[in-house]
Amino acid sequence: MDCTIDELLNYKNQAVVKRFQSEFPHFKDQAEEIFKDLLRFFWASEKHQQMKESSNSLQYDFIFIMDEVMKPIDQMWHVFLLYTKDYMDFCEKYFNQYIHHLPDIVPDLPQNEEAFAENLEKFLHYTYDTLGAEVVERWFDVSMEAQ
């Protein structure tokens, strides 16, 4: 990954945002922020993968997944995928590869509550450290500062 989070957040695609607003009118006012959160998700996911591959640290030993409470971000991703040329150009420019949407990753997730909770805790802490409290609070409606 050759881009910083700030460079990535400068990317705009009004066609995607407008389409999202028309398909999900109850999120119309939040559409711009949801698009930015999708960009944040891409960046953090790719950074996590790099750290996991280059480090033996257990802090990166978790599955980076879009949790159910992040559904608006996933819906934005689905809209972005419809703009195939824009999406492919975006992926190539910022990540030097196509970022696949993997909707069937659920079978690979930990199958018991304890393992799921451990994965989620690592995901939350990583996201907090990487993107900040405001993002975690927006994505999960929780405050990490209380922990």
Secondary structure, DSSP 8 states (H G I E B T S, - for coil): ----HHHHHT---HHHHHHHHHH-GGGGGGHHHHHHHHHHHHHHHHHHHHHHHH---GGG-S-----GGGHHHHHHHHHHHHSHHHHHHHHHHHHSS-----TT-GGGS-SSHHHHHHHHHHHHHHHHHHH-HHHHHHHHS--GGG-
